[in-house]
Structure formats: C-alpha cells, structure tokens
Amino acid sequence: MFTLGLRSRISVALLALLLLLPFVYLFGLAVFSLVQAPQVLAHLATTILPDLVWQTVYLCFGVVVLTSTMGVLPAWWVSAHEFPGRKWLEWLLLLPMAMPSYVIAYAYTDALQYSGWLASSLREILGSDFRIPEIRSTSGAILVLSFVLYPYVYIMARTAFLGRSPSMLDAARSLGHSATSAFLKVGLPVARPAWVVGLTLVLMETLAEYGALSYFGVRTFTTAIFNTWLNLGDRESAALLAVMLLVVMLALIVFESKARGRAQFYTQSGKGSTIERKRLKGAQAAWVMFLSAMPFVLGFVLPVLILLALVVDVDTSINWARSFQWAYHSALLGGMAALVAVVLAVFLAYVKRQAHVWWVTAIYRLISLGYGVPGAILAIAILLPLATVDRFTYDMGWQVPALTGSVLALVYAYNVRFTSAALQSVDSGLQQITRHIDESARILGRTPRQVLWHVHLPVLKGSVATGMLLVIVDVIKELPATLVLRPFDFDTLAVVSYQFASDERLTEAAVPALMIVMIALVPILLLIRQGAKQARSGKQ
C-alpha cells in the first residue's frame, strides 16, 4: 500500500469540495430560509405540499405496480422456460432503457390525442363516440414512465432467477407444485432482494423525472421546484422543496446499496449451475411469447415507429442543418463532460485503491451519490452559487456573467451528477487487476504515478471507454439541468425536442427525439453483446 502524499490529499479534498459544493450551498440556503422566515415552511405545508405529496405518492405507487408486473413476469418466463423467440426477447426487453421518458411521452401523445392517428383509427372502427382516456394525466404519466423504467426491475429479477439453484425449482416440482405455485413460493422469494433493488432504482428515476411530467402537466416535487423557482421567483421555497426531495433520494440511495448487498448474497448459491428451462408448446408458448414481448413493443417498437412516421411525414420541411447543429452541441457537451469525468474517475478510483484511508472512501461514496440527484435539484444547486460568484465579479467590474449560462457551468453540472457513472466503471476495472501487480511495481521502485500510467491505464482502456460512453449518453439525454444552465442560443437535442413538444410541434420534435434514441441505443447494444458473449461462454 502506497502512502498518500500531501499533494494527493489536498487534491482529493479540493475535488470533493468542488463536486459537493452545490449541495452544501443548497442545504445552507434552506437552513438560512428556515431561520430567517420560518413561515415559509408553514406556507408550503398549507398550500402546495399536501397535493405534491399525494401526486408523487400516487405516481410512484402506480409506476411500482406496473414496472413490477412488466419486469418480474417476463424475467421469470425467459429465465425458467423455453419458448419460440426466448433468446431474442431475453435481450430485446432491455432496449426501452434507450428511450428517454419525455421522448416516449411525445410519441404516445401524438398517437393518442383526439386528432392522433391511433385515436382516429379506433373511432372509425368502434364508432365516433369512442374516446381514449386523456394521455396527458397522472395515469398517462404512470404508463409512459413504466414503459421505460421496467428494464431496471427486469434485469435485476432476471439475474436473480438465473442465479438461483436449479435444485430449488426441481424440489418444488417434485412436491407437486404447479408452475404458478413454484413461481410464487420459490421464484419470487429468491428474487425479492433483487426485485427490491430494481424497484428502488425505479423510484429514484420516477422522483427525478421532469420532462415527461412537465409535458403532461403532472405536479410533483420536480415540476414544483422549477415552477416555484423560475415562474414565481421564490428561490427560498424552491430550495426547501429541493432539500426535501434530496433527503428522500439519499434515503433511497442508502436503502438501494444495502438491498443490493442482500441481493448478491441471495444469488450466490446458483453460480455455475446449469439452468434447465421448462419447454412450452402450443397455445401456452404463444401466450407467453406474446405477453413477454408486449413491454418491448410498447416501450420501444411502437414509439420508434411513431417517431419514424412523423419524420417521414415532414421530410421536406426538416432543417437538417439545424438538426445536426443540435446534435453537434449535444455531442460536444457529452464529449467534454465525459473527458473530465473519466480523468476524475481514474484519479479517485486509483487513490482509493492505493490509500486505504477512511475519509477517502467516504468521499468516494459521497461523490457516487451524485448520480441519484434529480436534474431539477442539480440545476438549482449549481445555479445559485454560480450566480453568487457572478454578482461578486460584477461588483468587481466584470460586466458579463462569467459562469451562469456558460458551457463551463454545464460541464460542471454534468460532472457533479455523472462522474459517478465513470467512477463505477473505472473502479470495476481496477478491481479486476490483482494487487500483486502493484506490489511487484513497488519492489521495482516504481512510483504510484508510473504504475498507473504504464501498467493500469493500458489494462483499463475498456473500462475507461465504457465510462466515457455512459457519460456521453447520459449527458445527451439530460434535460432539466441543460434547460436551465445552457448558454443563450446553444440548444441541444433534448432541449429542442422538449421545446417543440411543449409548443405542440410534435412533428418537429420527432427528429431530435429520434436522434437521442439512436445514440442512447449504443451502450444498450454493447451491454447486450457483452451479456450474450457471457451466456455463450457459460458464465451465466
């Protein structure tokens, strides 16, 4: 173990301060607001807070129920049964992860609104009096969020089902249990810890959602934070709402971390075992194949077809030059943020590996929490301190804002939130490198920097590339922070698709929305390729 030098200690501390400063400032502003004007909290409690809590709880409950159904059942069918198309569906069910929630909201709104093609077709078939329930509602938000979030539950449940010991299911069948009984009494209990992990991730994404909820007019904490801050100009109340939501998110992150540990414990017994799937035939196989494919069709195939139809309809009026300019802005921001993120990730992960110091590990975990912070909170947490700095520079004679509304502010915001994604990837790669290599280098007199540069980095190329790719895709899909912090006339694919959709220009929103989906598919396809390769090599 190398000794952590003074320069490295100072660098880690400054880096932690830089990445955690927005949230410290946000908590400080909330406390200051409570001290200076305690009636603000009472005003929130008697006006908007009860409705926000009710809408948020109702939304989360509905999403939990639907994602559990769409995630657990297909996971069980593809893991424990053999039917036509199973090998394809096993991986195709992951593709809705590439579909941003606000994009699928635009697609279904175009199809299901009164003048939409699907609503019009159904009226022709079922009569002019037929009405589809309003998609722009809390129930509609539950549907579209469930379509894109169920893969979190599916992938965790599938891993648990594949990790179970085959003898458990064989024993249940030998005791006379039916397939349904074996699922309820053996499959679900085994998958419960992993299922809980998936649901926790779903809840975090639901609480952090802004684009689809804002478009549908659903009032939750994230939309209320933006409305209170931007439309009402009440930053103290917005800070209080943001801190409330942030506390809930931190609790979910801690709970997810503990639940993930239990899930790993529960699935260890089945490692290396061969899963013998029950072969389905006839109508039973057809029904299982149909029901397993429905989440994939509703969450990916149908929205993509709707967007493609919109693009074809307006092909002659598409300004492709502007579209590629928005794509260039998105790629530029993603590349800059990813480059900074992997440099920070390599430094932090390597320091954590070499110096077993409690405070370094604590900083590592705190920075890892940034990924679970909603973009709405991040926008407020960053803009407020940056505005304070700009006011100071203005008083000193600097007439132009130095930080707010700049690319620097955006890259800073992205790294506060998404450095964790690169950090997890790099740290995972470092854990695959035996410590004997470090010890050998120490015996040969190499410094930690030389070991990192000449030994570890060549081995970590794949992990670094994966981390960069994850950050780029996250940046391109990110909406609320980009919407607030971007420079003037510096639009991205996510921003323009949201603005077009908000102005009811859904046909124009289709092109940037489809571009986002195509880019987001890249890491999902790489994940599928890696999983299929592991399956062929017998590691699953």
Beta strands, then each sheet from edge to edge (+ up, - down):
strand 1: 81-82
strand 2: 278-279
sheet 1: 1+ 2+
end
